[in-house]
Amino acid sequence: MAEAVDPPFDRPDAGFNNLAGWTWVGCYGGYYLQADLLADFEHGFFTRQWHGRGPEVLAGYVSAGVSVHRPQQVHSARVLPASEAGSEPWPEADGLVSDGGGQSLWVCGADCTPVLLADPVSGRVAACHAGWRGVAGRILEQAIGLLAQ
């Protein structure tokens, strides 16, 4: 069950479904956001409304039968192949690049920006937790470099 929040945050606002370039997807437990530019890639942006549900559960809302990969985020510029972040203890990094099929990559953002990158030719993706330290350390360039390999 979604966490309780005070009005007016307990319901979508009047412009809820009017975000150009974005689609809200409703499912049991709430809504998640998808970027239309990444329509060919299964993905979702979740909020605190999903509190209590970890990536292992949330991945099933987006795609069935995938393995979950996530880093222990440390505000760095370190990017790893997803296969190196497939179980606890999660490795310290702030970006992952897919290196196999059926991988669900997860990063969290609060005051930092989650960035999803996708290569339509190879079908590979990257997920980065892009805080100021990571951006200054060129985390996005590193992720793109790994995608290009």
GIVENWO-V633195 format. One record per pair of residues at least 24 apart in sequence whose ideal C-beta (glycine too) atoms are under 7 Angstrom apart, sorted by sequence separation. I is the first residue (numbers start at 1). GAP is how many residues later the second one is. D is the distance in Angstrom with one decimal. If there is no record, write none. Layout:
# GIVENWO-V633195
I,GAP,D / I,GAP,D
This chain:
# GIVENWO-V633195
71,25,6.1 / 115,25,6.3 / 98,26,4.8 / 117,26,5.9 / 2,27,5.9 / 69,27,5.6 / 97,27,6.7 / 98,27,5.0 / 117,27,6.7 / 2,28,5.1 / 119,28,5.2 / 32,29,6.7 / 97,29,4.5 / 96,30,6.7 / 117,30,6.4 / 95,31,6.3 / 96,31,5.4 / 95,32,6.8 / 95,33,3.9 / 27,34,5.3 / 69,34,5.4 / 73,34,6.7 / 94,34,6.3 / 95,34,6.9 / 67,35,6.0 / 69,35,6.6 / 73,35,6.6 / 94,35,4.3 / 66,36,4.9 / 67,36,5.8 / 68,36,5.1 / 69,36,5.3 / 70,36,4.2 / 65,37,6.4 / 66,37,6.6 / 67,37,6.6 / 69,37,6.9 / 66,38,4.2 / 68,38,6.4 / 94,40,5.0 / 63,41,6.6 / 95,44,5.3 / 3,45,6.6 / 59,45,4.3 / 94,45,6.0 / 3,46,6.4 / 97,46,5.9 / 2,47,4.8 / 95,47,6.8 / 3,48,4.3 / 95,48,4.9 / 79,49,7.0 / 97,49,4.1 / 97,50,5.7 / 55,51,4.3 / 73,56,4.8 / 75,56,5.0 / 76,57,6.7 / 77,57,4.9 / 75,58,4.6 / 76,58,6.2 / 75,59,6.5 / 77,60,2.7 / 79,60,6.2 / 76,61,6.8 / 77,61,5.9 / 77,62,4.2 / 79,63,4.5 / 79,64,4.9 / 77,65,6.3 / 79,67,5.8 / 43,73,5.9 / 41,77,4.8 / 38,78,6.3 / 38,80,5.5 / 40,80,6.3 / 41,84,5.9
